[in-house]
Amino acid sequence: NIRLKNQVEQVLNIAILDKGEYKLNYEELNINKLIEEIATNFKLLINNRGGRLDLILDNMLPLVFADKLHLTNIITNLLDNANKYTEKTPFIKIFSSEINNGIEISVEDNGIGIHIENQKHIFKKLYRVPTGNVHNVKGFGLGLYYVKTMTEAHGGNIRLKSEAGKGSCFTIWLPKQPAEKMGNIERSL
């Protein structure tokens, strides 16, 4: 039920993005606290598979101004992908650090990885890495499109480091505060 609810919400969020109008509600956030809250929801799922979720968080991180709902969705999506695209026992790490007048959050896994020829397409809407006739991982190809779009809406960027068969690491960078004045900010794509 939760997975279905999340997929419906994701489809609705993409419809809002496609329309080109959305509102970011900036607030001051403790990134590490947010990561810890999200990780709590995933730890049981990962532990049930015999895996481990490690948090390597910079405890000196400053507060950042971001939209809590969208940032939660971004991190949740990256963690969900790390878990579901790991066929063996999942070992997932989340890192946070301060860098270049902003905050970096990385989600690293020991999953199936992404072939180099597919990496340039991974953030496109409706793109799914080809797996032949095997569709053992369900999804619509919307998650990473959403992650990239909302990260960029915050003035940030996303990077991927991956090797087929060896796992992936997605890193998002967010500025400490938005370029515009803080508060409710209308954005158009």
Helices and strands as residue ranges (DSSP letters): H 2-19, E 21-29, H 31-48, E 52-57, E 64-67, H 68-84, E 91-99, E 102-108, H 116-119, H 143-153, E 157-163, E 167-175, E 184-188
